[in-house]
Amino acid sequence: MTEKETLERERVKELYSREDELHQKRIVSVGGTDEAGRGPLAGPVVAACVILKPDVFIDHLNDSKKLSEKRREEAFKEIVENAVSIGVGLSDVAEIDEINILQADYMAMKRAIEAMKTKPDYLITDAVEIPDLDIEQEPTVKGDAKVACIAAASIIAKVTRDHIMKVYDEKVPEYGFARHKAYGTKAHYEAIEKYGILPIHRRTFLKKRIEAGRLIAKENPVTFDNPAQIMNDFLGRYGLPD
């Protein structure tokens, strides 16, 4: 094993330390939750909750944003194969605009937990405390880079949401969703101005720019498949929900 490989293994091993401590306290089902898609201008926010097997070491586990797309997809499959339970949930654009993105995040996380066959006895979250949840929670700042089950949840959520955006891209390739995943890039704003605001765009995210005269765009009433159905079809390929 090279020095680089040794250092990487030590880094990943450290991610499991908090879960190991909880297992030693006889807390068996330790879940981690995280979301993907809080900042983009379009598409749903997707959350995942993962309970990992305590005796399995997943190489290269990390915050999903620090992994290449290829590495994330490889890790996604490895997590699915080595998890006790996985749940995924989302909040769509209409809900995001109605209740705001933070509340939509909470709803997606609750739905992810509800989708699990085995529910966590203890939940480690990425910095937030989910309201009205009857599970003990431990918010951890930058938890997706510190705790294995949160890192796993971030990968599951990110790969799932990216798939939804790729399906949307097939419908309207001129918007570039497969490239920027609907984040507010220069190319994305230019596409909105040229082709219009889609039903999957978050109106509350565009409101200030439109009111300031920095974005002038008409409606583009393209019909899209339900994101929950796209998500379920994708997860079904991997036997999820478990």
C-alpha atoms as a printed R data frame, in Angstrom:
    type eleno elety resid chain resno       x      y       z
1   ATOM     1    CA   MET     A     1   0.000  0.000   0.000
2   ATOM     2    CA   THR     A     2   1.400  3.399  -0.990
3   ATOM     3    CA   GLU     A     3   1.704  6.310   1.432
4   ATOM     4    CA   LYS     A     4  -1.156  8.074  -0.367
5   ATOM     5    CA   GLU     A     5  -3.381  5.001  -0.038
6   ATOM     6    CA   THR     A     6  -2.475  4.672   3.650
7   ATOM     7    CA   LEU     A     7  -3.362  8.306   4.339
8   ATOM     8    CA   GLU     A     8  -6.651  7.938   2.479
9   ATOM     9    CA   ARG     A     9  -7.532  4.835   4.458
10  ATOM    10    CA   GLU     A    10  -6.755  6.632   7.713
11  ATOM    11    CA   ARG     A    11  -8.961  9.548   6.644
12  ATOM    12    CA   VAL     A    12 -11.903  7.282   5.902
13  ATOM    13    CA   LYS     A    13 -11.316  5.295   9.092
14  ATOM    14    CA   GLU     A    14 -11.666  8.533  11.068
15  ATOM    15    CA   LEU     A    15 -15.095  9.086   9.489
16  ATOM    16    CA   TYR     A    16 -16.350  5.974  11.276
17  ATOM    17    CA   SER     A    17 -15.159  7.045  14.730
18  ATOM    18    CA   ARG     A    18 -18.373  8.722  15.897
19  ATOM    19    CA   GLU     A    19 -20.527  5.811  14.778
20  ATOM    20    CA   ASP     A    20 -18.130  3.397  16.497
21  ATOM    21    CA   GLU     A    21 -18.507  5.361  19.750
22  ATOM    22    CA   LEU     A    22 -22.292  5.166  19.519
23  ATOM    23    CA   HIS     A    23 -22.205  1.442  18.713
24  ATOM    24    CA   GLN     A    24 -20.069  0.903  21.829
25  ATOM    25    CA   LYS     A    25 -22.859  2.590  23.785
26  ATOM    26    CA   ARG     A    26 -25.227 -0.045  22.343
27  ATOM    27    CA   ILE     A    27 -26.914  2.366  19.952
28  ATOM    28    CA   VAL     A    28 -27.274 -0.006  17.032
29  ATOM    29    CA   SER     A    29 -29.033  1.887  14.243
30  ATOM    30    CA   VAL     A    30 -27.102  5.112  13.680
31  ATOM    31    CA   GLY     A    31 -28.407  7.039  10.701
32  ATOM    32    CA   GLY     A    32 -26.886  9.941   8.832
33  ATOM    33    CA   THR     A    33 -28.874 12.388   6.751
34  ATOM    34    CA   ASP     A    34 -27.952 15.016   4.186
35  ATOM    35    CA   GLU     A    35 -29.450 16.791   1.188
36  ATOM    36    CA   ALA     A    36 -28.476 17.783  -2.340
37  ATOM    37    CA   GLY     A    37 -29.870 20.643  -4.367
38  ATOM    38    CA   ARG     A    38 -30.445 23.370  -1.839
39  ATOM    39    CA   GLY     A    39 -28.893 26.095  -3.995
40  ATOM    40    CA   PRO     A    40 -29.907 25.433  -7.636
41  ATOM    41    CA   LEU     A    41 -32.436 27.524  -9.546
42  ATOM    42    CA   ALA     A    42 -34.439 24.524 -10.723
43  ATOM    43    CA   GLY     A    43 -35.421 20.996  -9.794
44  ATOM    44    CA   PRO     A    44 -36.205 19.366  -6.464
45  ATOM    45    CA   VAL     A    45 -34.156 19.192  -3.313
46  ATOM    46    CA   VAL     A    46 -33.305 15.544  -2.558
47  ATOM    47    CA   ALA     A    47 -32.418 14.118   0.849
48  ATOM    48    CA   ALA     A    48 -31.145 10.728   1.949
49  ATOM    49    CA   CYS     A    49 -30.772  8.871   5.215
50  ATOM    50    CA   VAL     A    50 -28.322  5.983   5.506
51  ATOM    51    CA   ILE     A    51 -27.553  3.415   8.189
52  ATOM    52    CA   LEU     A    52 -24.250  1.717   7.404
53  ATOM    53    CA   LYS     A    53 -23.226 -1.769   8.441
54  ATOM    54    CA   PRO     A    54 -20.826 -1.361  11.381
55  ATOM    55    CA   ASP     A    55 -18.380 -3.970  10.125
56  ATOM    56    CA   VAL     A    56 -17.954 -2.707   6.540
57  ATOM    57    CA   PHE     A    57 -15.313 -0.204   5.426
58  ATOM    58    CA   ILE     A    58 -16.227  1.801   2.300
59  ATOM    59    CA   ASP     A    59 -13.163  3.155   0.506
60  ATOM    60    CA   HIS     A    60 -13.056  6.800  -0.617
61  ATOM    61    CA   LEU     A    61 -16.131  7.742   1.408
62  ATOM    62    CA   ASN     A    62 -16.310 11.534   1.509
63  ATOM    63    CA   ASP     A    63 -18.475 14.604   1.142
64  ATOM    64    CA   SER     A    64 -20.096 14.107  -2.275
65  ATOM    65    CA   LYS     A    65 -18.922 17.540  -3.446
66  ATOM    66    CA   LYS     A    66 -15.297 16.443  -3.024
67  ATOM    67    CA   LEU     A    67 -15.675 13.412  -5.293
68  ATOM    68    CA   SER     A    68 -15.655 13.255  -9.069
69  ATOM    69    CA   GLU     A    69 -18.869 12.176 -10.772
70  ATOM    70    CA   LYS     A    70 -17.360  8.780 -11.590
71  ATOM    71    CA   ARG     A    71 -16.164  8.263  -8.005
72  ATOM    72    CA   ARG     A    72 -19.569  9.312  -6.616
73  ATOM    73    CA   GLU     A    73 -21.370  6.802  -8.800
74  ATOM    74    CA   GLU     A    74 -18.971  4.038  -7.751
75  ATOM    75    CA   ALA     A    75 -19.445  4.982  -4.095
76  ATOM    76    CA   PHE     A    76 -23.227  5.078  -4.588
77  ATOM    77    CA   LYS     A    77 -23.246  1.427  -5.648
78  ATOM    78    CA   GLU     A    78 -20.917  0.408  -2.823
79  ATOM    79    CA   ILE     A    79 -23.093  2.182  -0.245
80  ATOM    80    CA   VAL     A    80 -26.228  0.477  -1.557
81  ATOM    81    CA   GLU     A    81 -24.490 -2.884  -1.246
82  ATOM    82    CA   ASN     A    82 -23.206 -2.202   2.278
83  ATOM    83    CA   ALA     A    83 -25.977 -0.337   4.047
84  ATOM    84    CA   VAL     A    84 -28.412 -1.675   6.603
85  ATOM    85    CA   SER     A    85 -31.051  0.696   5.306
86  ATOM    86    CA   ILE     A    86 -31.364  3.634   2.891
87  ATOM    87    CA   GLY     A    87 -34.193  6.097   2.449
88  ATOM    88    CA   VAL     A    88 -34.496  8.875  -0.119
89  ATOM    89    CA   GLY     A    89 -37.048 11.671  -0.265
90  ATOM    90    CA   LEU     A    90 -37.550 14.922  -2.111
91  ATOM    91    CA   SER     A    91 -39.408 18.194  -2.085
92  ATOM    92    CA   ASP     A    92 -40.443 19.502  -5.480
93  ATOM    93    CA   VAL     A    93 -40.331 23.002  -6.913
94  ATOM    94    CA   ALA     A    94 -43.935 23.852  -6.010
95  ATOM    95    CA   GLU     A    95 -43.298 22.952  -2.386
96  ATOM    96    CA   ILE     A    96 -39.977 24.820  -2.296
97  ATOM    97    CA   ASP     A    97 -41.680 27.986  -3.566
98  ATOM    98    CA   GLU     A    98 -44.579 27.561  -1.156
99  ATOM    99    CA   ILE     A    99 -42.802 26.840   2.134
100 ATOM   100    CA   ASN     A   100 -39.187 28.024   1.400
101 ATOM   101    CA   ILE     A   101 -36.084 25.940   0.797
102 ATOM   102    CA   LEU     A   102 -35.186 25.316   4.447
103 ATOM   103    CA   GLN     A   103 -38.611 23.891   5.269
104 ATOM   104    CA   ALA     A   104 -38.513 21.917   2.020
105 ATOM   105    CA   ASP     A   105 -35.154 20.485   3.134
106 ATOM   106    CA   TYR     A   106 -36.755 19.311   6.360
107 ATOM   107    CA   MET     A   107 -39.673 17.738   4.484
108 ATOM   108    CA   ALA     A   108 -37.310 15.884   2.141
109 ATOM   109    CA   MET     A   109 -35.296 14.566   5.104
110 ATOM   110    CA   LYS     A   110 -38.431 13.386   6.908
111 ATOM   111    CA   ARG     A   111 -39.602 11.623   3.764
112 ATOM   112    CA   ALA     A   112 -36.204  9.954   3.418
113 ATOM   113    CA   ILE     A   113 -36.473  8.582   6.954
114 ATOM   114    CA   GLU     A   114 -40.077  7.503   6.391
115 ATOM   115    CA   ALA     A   115 -38.956  5.540   3.314
116 ATOM   116    CA   MET     A   116 -36.553  3.397   5.354
117 ATOM   117    CA   LYS     A   117 -37.486 -0.149   6.274
118 ATOM   118    CA   THR     A   118 -35.174  0.046   9.292
119 ATOM   119    CA   LYS     A   119 -35.449  3.414  11.024
120 ATOM   120    CA   PRO     A   120 -32.495  4.939  12.905
121 ATOM   121    CA   ASP     A   121 -32.488  4.968  16.700
122 ATOM   122    CA   TYR     A   122 -30.107  7.918  16.602
123 ATOM   123    CA   LEU     A   123 -29.628 10.466  13.839
124 ATOM   124    CA   ILE     A   124 -26.516 12.475  12.953
125 ATOM   125    CA   THR     A   125 -27.374 15.409  10.709
126 ATOM   126    CA   ASP     A   126 -25.304 17.807   8.658
127 ATOM   127    CA   ALA     A   127 -25.566 20.905  10.884
128 ATOM   128    CA   VAL     A   128 -29.378 21.071  11.092
129 ATOM   129    CA   GLU     A   129 -31.936 19.798  13.581
130 ATOM   130    CA   ILE     A   130 -35.020 18.442  11.855
131 ATOM   131    CA   PRO     A   131 -38.138 19.727  13.644
132 ATOM   132    CA   ASP     A   132 -40.948 17.476  14.890
133 ATOM   133    CA   LEU     A   133 -38.910 14.298  14.584
134 ATOM   134    CA   ASP     A   134 -39.162 11.668  17.303
135 ATOM   135    CA   ILE     A   135 -35.527 10.542  17.010
136 ATOM   136    CA   GLU     A   136 -32.579 11.834  19.026
137 ATOM   137    CA   GLN     A   137 -30.485 14.063  16.764
138 ATOM   138    CA   GLU     A   138 -26.876 15.188  16.763
139 ATOM   139    CA   PRO     A   139 -26.263 18.141  14.405
140 ATOM   140    CA   THR     A   140 -22.667 18.156  13.186
141 ATOM   141    CA   VAL     A   141 -21.212 21.107  11.297
142 ATOM   142    CA   LYS     A   142 -19.685 19.936   8.003
143 ATOM   143    CA   GLY     A   143 -20.804 16.457   8.975
144 ATOM   144    CA   ASP     A   144 -20.595 15.187   5.395
145 ATOM   145    CA   ALA     A   145 -16.806 15.457   5.688
146 ATOM   146    CA   LYS     A   146 -16.597 14.154   9.265
147 ATOM   147    CA   VAL     A   147 -19.090 11.286   9.736
148 ATOM   148    CA   ALA     A   148 -19.357  8.196   7.541
149 ATOM   149    CA   CYS     A   149 -23.147  7.834   7.493
150 ATOM   150    CA   ILE     A   150 -23.626 11.526   6.615
151 ATOM   151    CA   ALA     A   151 -21.036 11.268   3.831
152 ATOM   152    CA   ALA     A   152 -22.910  8.218   2.539
153 ATOM   153    CA   ALA     A   153 -26.212 10.105   2.652
154 ATOM   154    CA   SER     A   154 -24.693 13.039   0.777
155 ATOM   155    CA   ILE     A   155 -23.546 10.694  -2.009
156 ATOM   156    CA   ILE     A   156 -26.913  8.943  -2.272
157 ATOM   157    CA   ALA     A   157 -28.756 12.282  -2.397
158 ATOM   158    CA   LYS     A   158 -26.344 13.868  -4.882
159 ATOM   159    CA   VAL     A   159 -26.288 10.970  -7.351
160 ATOM   160    CA   THR     A   160 -30.084 10.676  -7.199
161 ATOM   161    CA   ARG     A   161 -30.655 14.376  -7.790
162 ATOM   162    CA   ASP     A   162 -28.076 14.488 -10.589
163 ATOM   163    CA   HIS     A   163 -29.977 11.687 -12.308
164 ATOM   164    CA   ILE     A   164 -33.207 13.700 -12.141
165 ATOM   165    CA   MET     A   165 -31.452 16.701 -13.701
166 ATOM   166    CA   LYS     A   166 -30.026 14.490 -16.468
167 ATOM   167    CA   VAL     A   167 -33.553 13.295 -17.284
168 ATOM   168    CA   TYR     A   168 -34.661 16.927 -17.446
169 ATOM   169    CA   ASP     A   169 -31.666 17.656 -19.688
170 ATOM   170    CA   GLU     A   170 -32.892 15.074 -22.191
171 ATOM   171    CA   LYS     A   171 -36.160 17.025 -22.391
172 ATOM   172    CA   VAL     A   172 -34.591 20.495 -22.734
173 ATOM   173    CA   PRO     A   173 -30.885 20.074 -23.614
174 ATOM   174    CA   GLU     A   174 -30.595 23.765 -24.497
175 ATOM   175    CA   TYR     A   175 -30.673 24.628 -20.765
176 ATOM   176    CA   GLY     A   176 -27.562 22.567 -19.948
177 ATOM   177    CA   PHE     A   177 -28.922 20.841 -16.840
178 ATOM   178    CA   ALA     A   178 -26.611 17.844 -17.280
179 ATOM   179    CA   ARG     A   179 -23.616 20.170 -16.972
180 ATOM   180    CA   HIS     A   180 -24.508 22.648 -14.237
181 ATOM   181    CA   LYS     A   181 -27.312 20.688 -12.510
182 ATOM   182    CA   ALA     A   182 -29.395 23.907 -12.472
183 ATOM   183    CA   TYR     A   183 -27.017 26.004 -10.382
184 ATOM   184    CA   GLY     A   184 -26.975 29.719 -11.159
185 ATOM   185    CA   THR     A   185 -24.165 29.733 -13.685
186 ATOM   186    CA   LYS     A   186 -23.824 32.418 -16.358
187 ATOM   187    CA   ALA     A   187 -24.811 29.851 -18.989
188 ATOM   188    CA   HIS     A   188 -27.942 28.912 -17.044
189 ATOM   189    CA   TYR     A   189 -29.127 32.513 -16.687
190 ATOM   190    CA   GLU     A   190 -28.472 33.097 -20.374
191 ATOM   191    CA   ALA     A   191 -30.542 30.023 -21.242
192 ATOM   192    CA   ILE     A   192 -33.422 31.228 -19.072
193 ATOM   193    CA   GLU     A   193 -33.375 34.615 -20.787
194 ATOM   194    CA   LYS     A   194 -33.182 33.055 -24.240
195 ATOM   195    CA   TYR     A   195 -35.614 30.156 -23.872
196 ATOM   196    CA   GLY     A   196 -37.810 31.110 -20.917
197 ATOM   197    CA   ILE     A   197 -38.638 30.106 -17.356
198 ATOM   198    CA   LEU     A   198 -39.588 26.437 -17.097
199 ATOM   199    CA   PRO     A   199 -42.173 24.886 -14.743
200 ATOM   200    CA   ILE     A   200 -39.252 23.242 -12.911
201 ATOM   201    CA   HIS     A   201 -37.620 26.596 -12.114
202 ATOM   202    CA   ARG     A   202 -37.912 27.911  -8.558
203 ATOM   203    CA   ARG     A   203 -39.744 31.205  -8.949
204 ATOM   204    CA   THR     A   204 -38.682 32.402  -5.496
205 ATOM   205    CA   PHE     A   205 -35.040 31.977  -6.501
206 ATOM   206    CA   LEU     A   206 -35.494 34.122  -9.617
207 ATOM   207    CA   LYS     A   207 -37.783 36.769  -8.132
208 ATOM   208    CA   LYS     A   208 -35.164 39.301  -7.000
209 ATOM   209    CA   ARG     A   209 -33.243 39.164 -10.259
210 ATOM   210    CA   ILE     A   210 -36.453 39.626 -12.254
211 ATOM   211    CA   GLU     A   211 -37.634 42.504 -10.045
212 ATOM   212    CA   ALA     A   212 -34.252 44.201 -10.401
213 ATOM   213    CA   GLY     A   213 -34.489 43.964 -14.179
214 ATOM   214    CA   ARG     A   214 -31.452 41.710 -14.363
215 ATOM   215    CA   LEU     A   215 -33.436 38.835 -15.855
216 ATOM   216    CA   ILE     A   216 -36.103 39.205 -18.514
217 ATOM   217    CA   ALA     A   217 -37.732 35.953 -19.527
218 ATOM   218    CA   LYS     A   218 -41.073 34.635 -20.657
219 ATOM   219    CA   GLU     A   219 -42.683 31.411 -19.505
220 ATOM   220    CA   ASN     A   220 -41.728 28.217 -21.308
221 ATOM   221    CA   PRO     A   221 -44.540 25.734 -20.514
222 ATOM   222    CA   VAL     A   222 -42.720 22.468 -21.192
223 ATOM   223    CA   THR     A   223 -44.262 19.412 -19.522
224 ATOM   224    CA   PHE     A   224 -41.915 17.378 -17.299
225 ATOM   225    CA   ASP     A   225 -42.296 14.006 -15.622
226 ATOM   226    CA   ASN     A   226 -42.928 14.017 -11.883
227 ATOM   227    CA   PRO     A   227 -39.525 14.129 -10.114
228 ATOM   228    CA   ALA     A   228 -40.691 11.615  -7.501
229 ATOM   229    CA   GLN     A   229 -41.453  9.122 -10.271
230 ATOM   230    CA   ILE     A   230 -38.064  9.721 -11.901
231 ATOM   231    CA   MET     A   231 -36.432  9.224  -8.496
232 ATOM   232    CA   ASN     A   232 -38.341  6.028  -7.737
233 ATOM   233    CA   ASP     A   233 -37.593  4.540 -11.157
234 ATOM   234    CA   PHE     A   234 -33.886  5.264 -10.657
235 ATOM   235    CA   LEU     A   235 -33.722  3.895  -7.111
236 ATOM   236    CA   GLY     A   236 -35.696  0.817  -8.158
237 ATOM   237    CA   ARG     A   237 -32.771 -0.244 -10.333
238 ATOM   238    CA   TYR     A   238 -30.788 -0.718  -7.122
239 ATOM   239    CA   GLY     A   239 -33.513 -2.386  -5.092
240 ATOM   240    CA   LEU     A   240 -34.406  0.771  -3.187
241 ATOM   241    CA   PRO     A   241 -36.243  1.489  -1.060
242 ATOM   242    CA   ASP     A   242 -34.817 -1.504   0.770
